[in-house]
Amino acid sequence: MSISHAPPAHQSDIPAISKDEESPLDLQPLVPASARRARVPRWLRRTTGPVLLLLLWQLLSATGVLPSDVLASPGRIAEVGRELVADGSLPSAMATSLRRVAAGLLFGTVVGTGLALVSGLFRIGEDLVDAPLQMLRTVPFVGLIPLFIIWFGIGETPKTAIITLGVTFPLYLNVYAGIRGVDAQLIEAGESLGLSRWGLVRHVVLPGALPGALTGLRYSLGIAWLALVFAEQVNADSGIGFLMVQARDFLRTDVIVVCLIVYAFLGLLADFIVRSLERLLLQWRPTFTGR
């Protein structure tokens, strides 16, 4: 019984697929969901909430639901802000407050970082430094204002001291945790490469602790402005807090809100500067940016 084999089809006999016809197996490029949502600019999404809150505030003030003696309207606050800028009282107060925060932040950064290095790099330093600092940080620094006034008088020194104290502890905790959180395998790798003790500290420990240090700096900036509010409302004759005390005596809620907005703006500006430093100094560290 013979089986006939069909001759193989010639290449010309295979029907050609038109370029206009799409094959069901054609793959389409995948677009991440985060990229599809990026059509709306991020700055617009971030400002939507504050703008809506401002509009609601203006609406409640215009309809009388929110009386002016309780909280002034946004329009009134903007007008008062222009008046304070025009007569020079607000710029002068801002300059004084910035000078106090800068001094306290500088001293607090030096003290907090220095103590964290001593405690984090040396066991004997940890035994001598960590326990006293852990006890002191539980004491509310605001409660020390009367004691600082007795020690340092009513000038600039107690104000700078209270800001320094508020800045020191967050920086110490974060820098210390960053140093002790460095991977031990990185230390071993550095030792195998022949790095000295100082070389390990410089090339391994300090870069590994840098993310924690910058996080502590951001937190310390918020504490610095909080400490400034308390410091400037006790025996102060200048600064943003002094303007708030005067406005409180005359029941000027519009001036108080202007000062609070200035505090918030300065704090946001300081945080933006630190975040810019993070992006500049931590380019080597890949991070999750959200979806």
Rosetta blueprint (number, residue, H / E / L):
1 M L
2 S L
3 I L
4 S L
5 H L
6 A L
7 P L
8 P L
9 A L
10 H L
11 Q H
12 S H
13 D H
14 I L
15 P L
16 A L
17 I L
18 S L
19 K L
20 D L
21 E L
22 E L
23 S L
24 P L
25 L L
26 D L
27 L L
28 Q L
29 P L
30 L L
31 V L
32 P L
33 A H
34 S H
35 A H
36 R H
37 R H
38 A L
39 R L
40 V L
41 P L
42 R H
43 W H
44 L H
45 R H
46 R H
47 T H
48 T H
49 G H
50 P H
51 V H
52 L H
53 L H
54 L H
55 L H
56 L H
57 W H
58 Q H
59 L H
60 L H
61 S H
62 A H
63 T L
64 G L
65 V L
66 L L
67 P L
68 S L
69 D L
70 V L
71 L L
72 A L
73 S L
74 P H
75 G H
76 R H
77 I H
78 A H
79 E H
80 V H
81 G H
82 R H
83 E H
84 L H
85 V H
86 A H
87 D L
88 G L
89 S H
90 L H
91 P H
92 S H
93 A H
94 M H
95 A H
96 T H
97 S H
98 L H
99 R H
100 R H
101 V H
102 A H
103 A H
104 G H
105 L H
106 L H
107 F H
108 G H
109 T H
110 V H
111 V H
112 G H
113 T H
114 G H
115 L H
116 A H
117 L H
118 V H
119 S H
120 G H
121 L H
122 F L
123 R H
124 I H
125 G H
126 E H
127 D H
128 L H
129 V H
130 D H
131 A H
132 P H
133 L H
134 Q H
135 M H
136 L H
137 R L
138 T L
139 V L
140 P L
141 F H
142 V H
143 G H
144 L H
145 I H
146 P H
147 L H
148 F H
149 I H
150 I H
151 W H
152 F H
153 G L
154 I L
155 G L
156 E H
157 T H
158 P H
159 K H
160 T H
161 A H
162 I H
163 I H
164 T H
165 L H
166 G H
167 V H
168 T H
169 F H
170 P H
171 L H
172 Y H
173 L H
174 N H
175 V H
176 Y H
177 A H
178 G H
179 I H
180 R H
181 G L
182 V L
183 D L
184 A H
185 Q H
186 L H
187 I H
188 E H
189 A H
190 G H
191 E H
192 S H
193 L L
194 G L
195 L L
196 S L
197 R H
198 W H
199 G H
200 L H
201 V H
202 R H
203 H H
204 V H
205 V H
206 L H
207 P H
208 G H
209 A H
210 L H
211 P H
212 G H
213 A H
214 L H
215 T H
216 G H
217 L H
218 R H
219 Y H
220 S H
221 L H
222 G H
223 I H
224 A H
225 W H
226 L H
227 A H
228 L H
229 V H
230 F H
231 A H
232 E H
233 Q L
234 V L
235 N L
236 A L
237 D L
238 S L
239 G L
240 I H
241 G H
242 F H
243 L H
244 M H
245 V H
246 Q H
247 A H
248 R H
249 D H
250 F L
251 L L
252 R L
253 T H
254 D H
255 V H
256 I H
257 V H
258 V H
259 C H
260 L H
261 I H
262 V H
263 Y H
264 A H
265 F H
266 L H
267 G H
268 L H
269 L H
270 A H
271 D H
272 F H
273 I H
274 V H
275 R H
276 S H
277 L H
278 E H
279 R H
280 L H
281 L H
282 L L
283 Q L
284 W L
285 R L
286 P L
287 T L
288 F L
289 T L
290 G L
291 R L
